[in-house]
Amino acid sequence: MLRTRDELDAELGGAARAWLDEALAEAAHDAARDDRDDSACAPPPWELRYAAAGRHCGPHHADSVRSLLLVEARAPLASVTRLYRQGTAAERRAVLLTLHRLDLGDSALPLVEDALRTNDTRLVAAAVGPYAADRLDAHAWRHAVLKCLFSEVPVQAVARLGDRARGDAELARMLTDFAAERTAAGRLVPAGLSTVLDLTGAAGEQTAPATPVPTAPAPTQEP
């Protein structure tokens, strides 16, 4: 869970707080520049701070610090894309967790789509947050849900799952087909599948299997 500035101030030591003050001041200065060139080759100083957040504030706080930097800088697409493409998995995760707090419209969807193609479950979980819930079209969103089930990301990570799954007959069909394929192959059906199927409202309309379907235990997402 992302921490607020007040929460960070309460948890960070003096040196880390001072570093964060300077980093956020640099981000705010860049956001206020009238001559800011979002296409400039040289990244602004706050982007260098973004990469160093874990070293100065600790890995446990890095997501929150990086998110605050992105928001304070009112990060444009050029910065967001650069930090995602050139960053470590942890730096990419922080970008994904913050997209819904930035004024980017649909322009950052390629980053979500890229994360959903990876096998990194932490990136997949971050990619299905509020930005994806608001911006992914129905087809892409359904496949994102299936990606979570396939990669054992808890479906609780999917933002607005109940709203978007409700009454979605196509999603129900895809889930039923997926469960049938897993069962035919002698593999466990992810525990979250029945949860999502119930949300579609179609669970009672599906044909019950002739034999009980083995269900995998619900996965536990690392913090």
ZIMOHU-V122118 format. One record per backbone hydrogen bond with DSSP energy under -0.5 kcal/mol. NH is the residue of the N-H (numbers start at 0). CO is the residue of the C=O. Records with the same first field share a line. If there is no record, write none. Layout:
NH = CO  CO
//
This chain:
7 = 3
8 = 4
9 = 5
10 = 6  7
11 = 7
16 = 12
17 = 13
18 = 14
19 = 15
20 = 16
21 = 17
22 = 18
23 = 19
24 = 20
25 = 21
26 = 22
27 = 23
28 = 24
29 = 25
30 = 26
31 = 27
32 = 28  29
35 = 32
37 = 35
39 = 36
42 = 40
46 = 43
47 = 43  44
48 = 44
49 = 45
50 = 46
51 = 47
52 = 48  49
55 = 51
56 = 52
57 = 53
60 = 57
61 = 57  58
62 = 58
64 = 60
65 = 61
66 = 62
67 = 63
68 = 64
69 = 65
70 = 66
71 = 67
72 = 68
73 = 70
74 = 69
79 = 75
80 = 76
81 = 77
82 = 78
83 = 79
84 = 80
85 = 81
86 = 82
91 = 87
92 = 88
93 = 89
94 = 90
95 = 91
96 = 92
97 = 93  94
98 = 94  95
100 = 97
101 = 98
103 = 101
106 = 103
108 = 105
110 = 107
111 = 107
112 = 108
113 = 109
114 = 110
115 = 111
116 = 112  113
117 = 114
120 = 118
122 = 119
123 = 119
124 = 120
125 = 121
126 = 122
127 = 123
128 = 125
132 = 128
133 = 129
134 = 130
135 = 131
140 = 136
141 = 137
142 = 138
143 = 139
144 = 140
145 = 141
146 = 142
147 = 143
148 = 144
149 = 145
150 = 146
151 = 147  148
152 = 147
153 = 151
156 = 153
157 = 154
158 = 127  156
160 = 157
163 = 159
164 = 160
165 = 161
166 = 199
167 = 164
168 = 166
171 = 167
172 = 168
173 = 169
174 = 170
175 = 171
176 = 172
177 = 173
178 = 174
179 = 175
180 = 176
181 = 177
182 = 178
183 = 179
184 = 180
185 = 182
186 = 181
188 = 213
192 = 189
193 = 189  190
194 = 190
195 = 191
196 = 192
197 = 193
198 = 194
199 = 195
200 = 196  197
201 = 196
202 = 196
204 = 201
205 = 201  202
213 = 211
215 = 188
220 = 218
//
